[in-house]
Each structure stands twice: as structure tokens, then as C-alpha cells.
Amino acid sequence: MTTALLVRLAALAATAPRGGAPAPSSEVLADRPDGTVVRSGRTVAKAHAPDADPRELAARLRIAVHPLLHGILLPPLLLTAPDACLTVTEEGRALTRWPYGSPVPPDDPDAAPWEDTARLLARLHSVDLRQLPGPVPPMRGPAKAARALARLRTAQASAGGPPPGPRAPRTAAGALSAAAAAVERAWALLPPWARDEAPPPCAGTLCHGDLHLGQLVRHPAGDGPWLLIDIDDLGRGDGAWDLARPAAWFATGLLAPDVWTRFLAAYRAAGGPAVGPDGDPWPHLEIPARALTVQTAALAVAKAATADRPLDGAETAVVDACARMTSLPQQLAPAGPDVG
């Protein structure tokens, strides 16, 4: 993040103080290649990814402020004209402004709002696309997965490690090369639509596109209801993609079975349409869950290669899941009794 962008975001987030109080200082909440977020008091400003399409982002913002999304998505704050929630810098970077909401506590797993998340998704997936301002852009989940693979390949090329394969040296670089090879093999088994190479077979649902617990906040901060944030990947697609990350975590042992069961039951009880109301959910979830597992593993290996470090336990678990997919392509779902 450049100093000029930080200054611009801090000014955008600044809120007028009350009663002569000093203006709150700015705080960088996130600074990643796909976005930078700065907070000032009760307001945050976001610089979206450098390659974000302003027209598609504007369409997503119009959806976020639509009455049908009230109580589901955190709405953006207006910037200029009555219907304008987006500004673009001279360099072409899209900026938006949002109310501040308190996130899920990262150090308190028991506070994770899995059932609330499921109910929000069920409501999101039940929105009638025909009643939204169009055209509704496609959900960008598969595009994010493809971008993760591109990042892995770039990191591997920069690291210059040994070629992957069973005879790779038993070094940290060799282990990462072998992990990258497992990820690539699992990626090759996915159908073209899950690799963002073809339209999805089902695209009639309004999807978040990048669902995880970091995409929820309480607003008003502190004790308000949970709302979904980050509309960068919002759009029409297959609602199963939004369930795929917790499904993949469950299948790889990173999410407790009882948590997954509660999450799925809450989604179904709220009328979520992405899986049937009962029975085995995996016929609907298998491909998206495999895609999200590969995406997570690709990012894990890329980060480890860039930092020149070995994989940690959670990262190893998703890479191992990719390896299992190549030997048993249809067996990401764990063995055992039906969890639906």
C-alpha cells in the first residue's frame, strides 16, 4: 500500500467528530493484494483489488443497498450522488466507504456464529434475482480459485525449487514442490466450470462467492445482528459454493462434525435452496468443496514458498486432502454415517 493510498483512504473514512471532540485516528485493518481497509472511528474505507472491474463492482453495490438485502448484507455508505457508493482514483483504483462492524473474535472459537451464518446464506440464496437491479454479475468464486492457482505457480517459479515428483529431495523446498504437485493434480481433476474455464451448470442463485467467518460483522458494532460483508465476489451462481468452505473444512478434519451438522441443519431449517431439505448433501457439495480445498491448499503452499518456511498443520491437512483426491477423486466427503 502506498502512502498516497493510505492518506486517501484515511480521508475517506474520516467521520466528523461530535461536540468538538478530536477526529479519531485512522487504523489499517487489512492490507492484502486484493484489498486494503482503513478504519476511522465508526467508518471504514476500502481500496478494492487493482484489477477490480468498476462497472461490476458498481452493480454489486447497487445490489447491496437494495431493500431485499436489508438485514443480510452490510450496506455501503453513499459518497457523492444519491445512488453513488463508489469512487475511482486517478490510477483507476476503486474505493468504497462502509459502516464499521465488529468482526468474529479470532481467539474465541466458541463464539463463531455458524448458525447465524447459515441463516444469512439461506436468506441470500432465496433472493429473487429478477427483482434486483441488473445485470447481476456472475459470482466470482471459481475465478478466485483460478487466481489462487496462478499465485501458486508464480510463487513456485520465484522460489526456483527442485522439480516436483517422488524423487524430489527431502528438503523444505522439495516438500513444497511435492505439495504444489499434489495441488496441481487435484486442480486438473476439477470440471472446467470449477476452474473458471466454462459457465457453471447452475447459476440461478445470488451467492456471496467467498464465504468464511471473516466475512461477518456485527452492526451496530458490539451487539448488533450479524451481517455479511465483502461484496467483491457477489453474484449469480451455484449456492453450493457458499457452503463449500465449511464443508471442505469438515471433510479435511478442520471443522468439528457437530459444528458442521449444526451449520447444515440451520441452513436447511431456514429454507436454504443449495442442498435438499434432507438426505446426503454431498452430491451438491462435492465439486465446490474440492475446488475450495484446492484453492486453500494453493494459497497455503504459495505463502509458505514466499516465506521460505514449511507448511503448518492446517496447511498440511488441506494439501493431504488434495493428494487423496487424486487417488480417490470422488472421496473428499469423509466416510461414516450420513451427516445430512
Backbone hydrogen bonds in HBPLUS format (Angstrom, degrees):
<---DONOR---> <-ACCEPTOR-->    atom                        ^
c    i                          cat <-CA-CA->   ^        H-A-AA   ^      H-
h    n   atom  resd res      DA  || num        DHA   H-A  angle D-A-AA Bond
n    s   type  num  typ     dist DA aas  dist angle  dist       angle   num
A0006-LEU N   A0002-THR O   3.04 MM   4  6.35 159.0  2.08 149.1 155.0     1
A0007-VAL N   A0003-THR O   2.92 MM   4  6.18 162.1  1.95 154.9 159.0     2
A0008-ARG N   A0004-ALA O   2.99 MM   4  6.19 155.9  2.05 143.6 150.5     3
A0009-LEU N   A0005-LEU O   2.87 MM   4  6.09 161.8  1.90 153.6 158.1     4
A0010-ALA N   A0006-LEU O   2.87 MM   4  6.02 161.6  1.91 151.2 156.8     5
A0011-ALA N   A0007-VAL O   3.00 MM   4  6.16 155.3  2.07 145.4 151.6     6
A0012-LEU N   A0008-ARG O   2.99 MM   4  6.19 150.6  2.08 142.8 151.3     7
A0013-ALA N   A0009-LEU O   2.88 MM   4  6.08 149.4  1.97 150.0 157.8     8
A0014-ALA N   A0010-ALA O   3.04 MM   4  6.03 128.2  2.31 136.7 149.0     9
A0021-ALA N   A0018-ARG O   3.01 MM   3  5.69 164.6  2.04 122.3 127.3    10
A0027-GLU N   A0039-ARG O   2.76 MM  12  5.07 143.2  1.89 144.6 155.1    11
A0039-ARG N   A0027-GLU O   2.69 MM  12  5.07 169.4  1.70 154.4 156.4    12
A0029-LEU N   A0037-VAL O   2.83 MM   8  5.43 146.3  1.94 140.4 150.7    13
A0030-ALA N   A0037-VAL O   3.36 MM   7  5.06 158.6  2.40 135.6 134.4    14
A0037-VAL N   A0030-ALA O   2.84 MM   7  5.06 159.6  1.88 138.6 143.1    15
A0032-ARG N   A0035-GLY O   2.90 MM   3  5.27 173.3  1.90 152.7 153.2    16
A0035-GLY N   A0032-ARG O   3.07 MM   3  5.27 169.2  2.08 113.9 116.2    17
A0036-THR N   A0047-ALA O   2.97 MM  11  5.10 152.8  2.05 139.8 148.6    18
A0047-ALA N   A0036-THR O   2.78 MM  11  5.10 162.5  1.81 154.2 160.4    19
A0038-VAL N   A0045-ALA O   2.90 MM   7  5.35 162.2  1.94 155.9 161.7    20
A0045-ALA N   A0038-VAL O   2.79 MM   7  5.35 155.4  1.85 154.1 162.3    21
A0040-SER N   A0043-THR O   2.81 MM   3  5.49 167.7  1.83 170.2 171.6    22
A0043-THR N   A0040-SER O   3.23 MM   3  5.49 160.2  2.28 120.0 125.6    23
A0100-TYR N   A0042-ARG O   2.90 MM  58  5.03 156.3  1.95 128.0 123.7    24
A0044-VAL N   A0098-TRP O   2.86 MM  54  5.25 166.2  1.88 153.4 156.4    25
A0098-TRP N   A0044-VAL O   2.81 MM  54  5.25 166.5  1.83 157.3 160.0    26
A0046-LYS N   A0096-THR O   2.87 MM  50  5.29 163.0  1.90 144.9 149.8    27
A0096-THR N   A0046-LYS O   2.95 MM  50  5.29 151.1  2.04 144.7 153.9    28
A0048-HIS N   A0094-ALA O   2.92 MM  46  5.54 163.4  1.94 160.7 165.7    29
A0052-ALA N   A0049-ALA O   2.94 MM   3  5.20 165.9  1.96 119.9 121.3    30
A0057-LEU N   A0053-ASP O   2.89 MM   4  6.10 163.5  1.92 161.3 167.0    31
A0058-ALA N   A0054-PRO O   2.85 MM   4  5.93 152.5  1.92 139.9 147.2    32
A0059-ALA N   A0055-ARG O   3.05 MM   4  6.34 149.5  2.15 141.5 149.5    33
A0060-ARG N   A0056-GLU O   2.99 MM   4  6.32 152.7  2.07 147.2 154.3    34
A0061-LEU N   A0057-LEU O   2.92 MM   4  6.20 150.3  2.00 148.6 157.1    35
A0062-ARG N   A0058-ALA O   3.00 MM   4  6.27 149.7  2.10 144.5 152.1    36
A0063-ILE N   A0059-ALA O   3.16 MM   4  6.47 147.5  2.27 141.4 149.7    37
A0064-ALA N   A0060-ARG O   2.97 MM   4  6.26 154.0  2.04 144.7 151.9    38
A0065-VAL N   A0061-LEU O   3.20 MM   4  6.47 138.8  2.38 145.1 153.6    39
A0066-HIS N   A0063-ILE O   3.02 MM   3  5.11 156.0  2.08 106.2 113.9    40
A0069-LEU N   A0066-HIS O   2.94 MM   3  5.63 156.4  2.00 122.2 129.2    41
A0070-HIS N   A0067-PRO O   3.10 MM   3  5.19 166.0  2.12 108.7 112.6    42
A0072-ILE N   A0069-LEU O   2.97 MM   3  5.26 155.0  2.04 135.1 133.1    43
A0073-LEU N   A0069-LEU O   3.18 MM   4  5.85 164.3  2.20 157.0 159.8    44
A0228-LEU N   A0072-ILE O   2.86 MM 156  6.11 176.7  1.86 159.3 158.2    45
A0074-LEU N   A0228-LEU O   2.88 MM 154  6.00 160.7  1.92 169.6 165.7    46
A0077-LEU N   A0097-ARG O   2.77 MM  20  5.39 177.3  1.77 147.9 147.0    47
A0079-LEU N   A0084-ALA O   2.97 MM   5  6.01 168.1  1.99 160.3 158.7    48
A0084-ALA N   A0081-ALA O   3.01 MM   3  5.06 173.1  2.01 118.6 119.4    49
A0087-THR N   A0095-LEU O   3.07 MM   8  5.29 163.1  2.10 151.1 155.1    50
A0095-LEU N   A0087-THR O   2.74 MM   8  5.29 164.8  1.77 167.9 167.6    51
A0089-THR N   A0093-ARG O   2.90 MM   4  5.15 162.3  1.93 140.9 143.9    52
A0092-GLY N   A0089-THR O   2.88 MM   3  5.11 161.7  1.91 111.0 116.1    53
A0102-SER N   A0218-ARG O   2.99 MM 116  5.06 135.8  2.20 143.6 141.9    54
A0218-ARG N   A0102-SER O   2.74 MM 116  5.06 156.7  1.79 141.0 147.0    55
A0108-ASP N   A0105-PRO O   3.44 MM   3  5.59 164.6  2.47 112.8 111.9    56
A0111-ALA N   A0108-ASP O   2.92 MM   3  5.52 154.7  1.99 118.4 126.4    57
A0112-ALA N   A0109-PRO O   3.14 MM   3  5.47 166.8  2.16 112.5 116.3    58
A0114-TRP N   A0112-ALA O   2.95 MM   2  5.76 136.1  2.14 106.0  93.6    59
A0117-THR N   A0113-PRO O   2.88 MM   4  6.05 157.1  1.93 152.3 159.2    60
A0118-ALA N   A0114-TRP O   2.96 MM   4  6.22 158.0  2.01 148.7 154.3    61
A0119-ARG N   A0115-GLU O   2.98 MM   4  6.26 158.7  2.02 150.0 155.3    62
A0120-LEU N   A0116-ASP O   2.95 MM   4  6.19 157.0  2.00 149.9 156.1    63
A0121-LEU N   A0117-THR O   2.94 MM   4  6.22 159.0  1.99 151.3 157.2    64
A0122-ALA N   A0118-ALA O   2.92 MM   4  6.19 157.6  1.97 148.3 154.6    65
A0123-ARG N   A0119-ARG O   3.04 MM   4  6.29 157.1  2.10 147.0 152.3    66
A0124-LEU N   A0120-LEU O   2.87 MM   4  6.11 159.9  1.91 150.4 156.6    67
A0125-HIS N   A0121-LEU O   2.80 MM   4  5.97 166.9  1.81 158.5 161.3    68
A0126-SER N   A0123-ARG O   3.18 MM   3  5.12 141.2  2.34  95.6 106.9    69
A0127-VAL N   A0124-LEU O   3.24 MM   3  5.58 167.8  2.26 111.5 115.1    70
A0131-GLN N   A0128-ASP O   3.03 MM   3  5.67 158.5  2.08 118.1 124.3    71
A0132-LEU N   A0129-LEU O   3.16 MM   3  5.40 166.6  2.18 111.0 114.9    72
A0236-ARG N   A0137-PRO O   2.96 MM  99  6.37 146.4  2.08 147.5 152.0    73
A0139-MET N   A0236-ARG O   2.85 MM  97  5.12 162.9  1.88 134.6 130.5    74
A0140-ARG N   A0233-ASP O   3.14 MM  93  4.69 159.9  2.18 124.5 130.2    75
A0144-LYS N   A0140-ARG O   2.97 MM   4  6.27 148.6  2.07 152.0 160.1    76
A0144-LYS N   A0141-GLY O   3.03 MM   3  5.20 121.2  2.39 101.5 115.9    77
A0145-ALA N   A0141-GLY O   3.09 MM   4  6.46 151.5  2.17 151.1 159.5    78
A0146-ALA N   A0142-PRO O   2.96 MM   4  6.27 160.5  2.00 151.5 155.9    79
A0147-ARG N   A0143-ALA O   2.93 MM   4  6.14 149.3  2.02 142.0 151.1    80
A0148-ALA N   A0144-LYS O   2.95 MM   4  6.21 143.5  2.08 142.4 151.6    81
A0148-ALA N   A0145-ALA O   3.14 MM   3  5.10 122.0  2.49  93.0 107.4    82
A0149-LEU N   A0145-ALA O   3.17 MM   4  6.57 151.4  2.25 147.3 154.1    83
A0150-ALA N   A0146-ALA O   3.05 MM   4  6.36 152.8  2.12 145.4 153.0    84
A0151-ARG N   A0147-ARG O   2.93 MM   4  6.18 150.5  2.02 143.3 151.4    85
A0152-LEU N   A0148-ALA O   2.96 MM   4  6.24 151.2  2.04 144.3 152.1    86
A0153-ARG N   A0149-LEU O   3.02 MM   4  6.29 161.8  2.06 149.9 153.7    87
A0154-THR N   A0150-ALA O   3.00 MM   4  6.22 156.2  2.05 146.9 153.3    88
A0155-ALA N   A0151-ARG O   2.95 MM   4  6.14 160.8  1.99 148.6 153.7    89
A0156-GLN N   A0152-LEU O   2.91 MM   4  6.13 158.3  1.95 152.8 158.9    90
A0157-ALA N   A0153-ARG O   2.95 MM   4  6.10 157.5  2.00 145.0 151.0    91
A0158-SER N   A0154-THR O   2.94 MM   4  6.15 154.0  2.01 146.8 154.1    92
A0159-ALA N   A0155-ALA O   2.89 MM   4  6.03 150.4  1.98 144.9 153.2    93
A0160-GLY N   A0156-GLN O   3.10 MM   4  6.27 145.8  2.22 143.1 150.9    94
A0168-ALA N   A0165-GLY O   3.14 MM   3  5.45 163.6  2.17 118.0 118.5    95
A0175-ALA N   A0171-THR O   2.78 MM   4  6.01 156.4  1.83 154.4 160.5    96
A0176-LEU N   A0172-ALA O   3.00 MM   4  6.24 154.8  2.07 147.0 153.4    97
A0177-SER N   A0173-ALA O   2.94 MM   4  6.17 150.7  2.03 144.8 153.1    98
A0178-ALA N   A0174-GLY O   2.95 MM   4  6.20 155.2  2.01 147.0 153.3    99
A0179-ALA N   A0175-ALA O   2.92 MM   4  6.14 151.6  2.00 142.0 150.3   100
A0180-ALA N   A0176-LEU O   2.83 MM   4  6.05 156.9  1.88 146.7 152.9   101
A0181-ALA N   A0177-SER O   2.97 MM   4  6.21 150.3  2.06 142.9 150.8   102
A0182-ALA N   A0178-ALA O   3.06 MM   4  6.36 151.0  2.14 144.5 151.7   103
A0183-VAL N   A0179-ALA O   3.02 MM   4  6.34 154.8  2.09 149.9 156.7   104
A0184-GLU N   A0180-ALA O   2.94 MM   4  6.20 159.9  1.98 149.6 154.9   105
A0185-ARG N   A0181-ALA O   2.99 MM   4  6.21 156.5  2.04 147.7 153.6   106
A0186-ALA N   A0182-ALA O   3.09 MM   4  6.29 158.7  2.13 145.4 150.9   107
A0187-TRP N   A0183-VAL O   2.89 MM   4  6.11 153.4  1.96 149.5 157.6   108
A0188-ALA N   A0184-GLU O   2.99 MM   4  6.21 153.2  2.06 147.1 153.4   109
A0189-LEU N   A0186-ALA O   3.21 MM   3  5.33 140.6  2.37  98.8 109.5   110
A0190-LEU N   A0187-TRP O   3.14 MM   3  5.53 155.2  2.20 110.3 117.6   111
A0194-ALA N   A0191-PRO O   3.04 MM   3  5.63 130.1  2.29 117.4 129.0   112
A0195-ARG N   A0192-PRO O   3.05 MM   3  5.11 142.4  2.19 100.2 111.6   113
A0197-GLU N   A0192-PRO O   2.86 MM   5  4.92 163.2  1.89 149.5 146.8   114
A0196-ASP N   A0193-TRP O   3.19 MM   3  5.06 159.8  2.23 104.6 106.7   115
A0205-THR N   A0237-GLY O   3.09 MM  32  5.30 149.8  2.18 146.3 152.7   116
A0237-GLY N   A0205-THR O   2.79 MM  32  5.30 146.1  1.90 144.9 156.5   117
A0207-CYS N   A0235-GLY O   2.75 MM  28  5.43 173.8  1.75 153.6 155.8   118
A0235-GLY N   A0207-CYS O   3.04 MM  28  5.43 156.5  2.10 146.9 152.0   119
A0215-GLN N   A0212-HIS O   2.89 MM   3  5.62 162.0  1.92 125.2 129.5   120
A0229-ILE N   A0215-GLN O   2.87 MM  14  5.13 151.7  1.95 136.1 138.4   121
A0217-VAL N   A0227-LEU O   3.07 MM  10  5.58 154.0  2.14 151.2 159.4   122
A0227-LEU N   A0217-VAL O   2.85 MM  10  5.58 148.7  1.95 155.3 165.2   123
A0219-HIS N   A0225-PRO O   3.16 MM   6  5.91 158.9  2.21 153.1 153.2   124
A0224-GLY N   A0220-PRO O   2.87 MM   4  4.55 135.8  2.07 168.0 158.2   125
A0234-LEU N   A0231-ILE O   3.18 MM   3  4.98 161.2  2.22 103.5 109.3   126
A0241-TRP N   A0238-ASP O   3.01 MM   3  5.96 162.1  2.04 128.1 131.8   127
A0242-ASP N   A0239-GLY O   3.03 MM   3  5.62 138.6  2.21 114.6 123.7   128
A0243-LEU N   A0240-ALA O   3.08 MM   3  5.19 137.0  2.27 100.7 112.7   129
A0244-ALA N   A0241-TRP O   3.19 MM   3  5.01 147.5  2.30  95.4 105.1   130
A0247-ALA N   A0243-LEU O   3.14 MM   4  6.23 154.3  2.21 148.4 156.1   131
A0248-ALA N   A0244-ALA O   2.74 MM   4  5.87 155.4  1.80 148.9 155.0   132
A0249-TRP N   A0245-ARG O   2.89 MM   4  6.16 158.4  1.94 153.7 160.0   133
A0250-PHE N   A0246-PRO O   2.94 MM   4  6.11 156.6  1.99 145.8 151.6   134
A0251-ALA N   A0247-ALA O   2.94 MM   4  6.18 159.9  1.98 147.3 153.0   135
A0252-THR N   A0248-ALA O   2.92 MM   4  6.09 144.0  2.05 147.5 156.3   136
A0254-LEU N   A0249-TRP O   2.69 MM   5  4.74 137.3  1.87 155.1 152.9   137
A0255-LEU N   A0249-TRP O   3.11 MM   6  5.11 129.7  2.38 112.3 105.5   138
A0253-GLY N   A0250-PHE O   3.18 MM   3  5.18 161.3  2.22 103.4 108.9   139
A0259-VAL N   A0256-ALA O   3.02 MM   3  5.32 124.1  2.34 105.6 119.8   140
A0260-TRP N   A0256-ALA O   3.09 MM   4  6.46 163.8  2.12 160.3 164.5   141
A0261-THR N   A0257-PRO O   2.91 MM   4  6.10 161.3  1.95 150.4 155.9   142
A0262-ARG N   A0258-ASP O   2.98 MM   4  6.13 157.5  2.03 142.0 147.5   143
A0263-PHE N   A0259-VAL O   2.91 MM   4  6.13 162.3  1.94 153.2 158.4   144
A0264-LEU N   A0260-TRP O   2.91 MM   4  6.10 172.2  1.91 158.7 160.0   145
A0265-ALA N   A0261-THR O   2.92 MM   4  6.00 160.3  1.96 146.2 152.4   146
A0266-ALA N   A0262-ARG O   2.92 MM   4  6.05 157.7  1.97 148.3 153.9   147
A0267-TYR N   A0263-PHE O   3.05 MM   4  6.30 156.8  2.11 148.9 155.2   148
A0268-ARG N   A0264-LEU O   3.00 MM   4  6.24 164.1  2.03 152.2 156.0   149
A0269-ALA N   A0265-ALA O   2.85 MM   4  5.98 160.0  1.89 149.0 155.2   150
A0270-ALA N   A0266-ALA O   3.07 MM   4  6.15 140.2  2.23 139.6 148.7   151
A0272-GLY N   A0267-TYR O   2.93 MM   5  5.29 157.7  1.98 157.0 152.9   152
A0271-GLY N   A0268-ARG O   2.97 MM   3  5.15 159.9  2.01 109.9 113.9   153
A0284-HIS N   A0281-PRO O   3.01 MM   3  5.74 141.5  2.16 121.1 130.4   154
A0285-LEU N   A0281-PRO O   3.23 MM   4  6.34 144.5  2.36 137.7 147.4   155
A0286-GLU N   A0282-TRP O   2.81 MM   4  5.23 149.5  1.91 153.7 151.4   156
A0289-ALA N   A0285-LEU O   2.81 MM   4  5.75 162.0  1.84 164.9 170.9   157
A0290-ARG N   A0286-GLU O   2.95 MM   4  6.15 155.8  2.01 150.0 156.6   158
A0291-ALA N   A0287-ILE O   2.93 MM   4  6.15 162.6  1.96 155.6 160.7   159
A0292-LEU N   A0288-PRO O   2.88 MM   4  6.13 160.7  1.92 152.2 156.7   160
A0293-THR N   A0289-ALA O   2.95 MM   4  6.10 147.7  2.06 141.4 150.5   161
A0294-VAL N   A0290-ARG O   2.94 MM   4  6.22 160.6  1.98 153.2 157.7   162
A0295-GLN N   A0291-ALA O   2.89 MM   4  6.14 159.0  1.93 148.4 154.9   163
A0296-THR N   A0292-LEU O   2.91 MM   4  6.03 165.3  1.93 145.2 149.1   164
A0297-ALA N   A0293-THR O   2.92 MM   4  6.11 161.4  1.96 149.3 154.8   165
A0298-ALA N   A0294-VAL O   2.83 MM   4  5.95 157.7  1.88 150.8 157.1   166
A0299-LEU N   A0295-GLN O   3.05 MM   4  6.31 163.4  2.07 153.7 157.0   167
A0300-ALA N   A0296-THR O   2.97 MM   4  6.16 153.2  2.04 144.2 152.3   168
A0301-VAL N   A0297-ALA O   2.94 MM   4  6.16 166.4  1.95 156.8 158.6   169
A0302-ALA N   A0298-ALA O   2.95 MM   4  6.08 159.1  2.00 146.6 153.3   170
A0303-LYS N   A0299-LEU O   2.92 MM   4  6.06 162.3  1.95 149.1 153.3   171
A0304-ALA N   A0300-ALA O   3.00 MM   4  6.18 159.9  2.04 147.1 153.1   172
A0305-ALA N   A0301-VAL O   2.84 MM   4  5.98 159.7  1.88 150.3 155.9   173
A0306-THR N   A0302-ALA O   2.95 MM   4  6.13 159.1  1.99 147.6 153.4   174
A0307-ALA N   A0303-LYS O   2.97 MM   4  6.13 154.0  2.04 145.9 152.8   175
A0308-ASP N   A0304-ALA O   2.85 MM   4  5.78 109.2  2.36 135.2 152.4   176
A0309-ARG N   A0304-ALA O   3.04 MM   5  5.19 162.7  2.07 143.2 148.6   177
A0308-ASP N   A0305-ALA O   3.22 MM   3  4.89 149.0  2.32  92.6 101.8   178
A0316-THR N   A0312-ASP O   2.88 MM   4  6.04 155.4  1.94 152.4 159.7   179
A0317-ALA N   A0313-GLY O   3.04 MM   4  6.28 147.2  2.16 142.7 151.4   180
A0318-VAL N   A0314-ALA O   3.32 MM   4  6.70 152.1  2.40 146.9 151.6   181
A0319-VAL N   A0315-GLU O   3.13 MM   4  6.39 156.7  2.19 148.6 155.4   182
A0320-ASP N   A0316-THR O   2.82 MM   4  5.98 161.2  1.86 152.5 158.0   183
A0321-ALA N   A0317-ALA O   3.03 MM   4  6.24 145.1  2.16 136.7 146.1   184
A0322-CYS N   A0318-VAL O   3.10 MM   4  6.40 147.1  2.21 139.0 146.8   185
A0322-CYS N   A0319-VAL O   3.05 MM   3  5.05 117.9  2.45  94.9 110.1   186
A0323-ALA N   A0319-VAL O   3.02 MM   4  6.42 152.8  2.09 148.4 156.1   187
A0324-ARG N   A0320-ASP O   2.95 MM   4  6.30 149.9  2.04 146.5 154.6   188
A0325-MET N   A0321-ALA O   3.03 MM   4  6.31 144.9  2.16 143.0 152.4   189
A0327-SER N   A0324-ARG O   3.19 MM   3  5.33 136.1  2.39  99.4 110.9   190
A0328-LEU N   A0324-ARG O   2.82 MM   4  5.91 158.2  1.87 156.4 163.4   191
A0331-GLN N   A0328-LEU O   2.91 MM   3  5.43 160.5  1.95 137.0 135.1   192
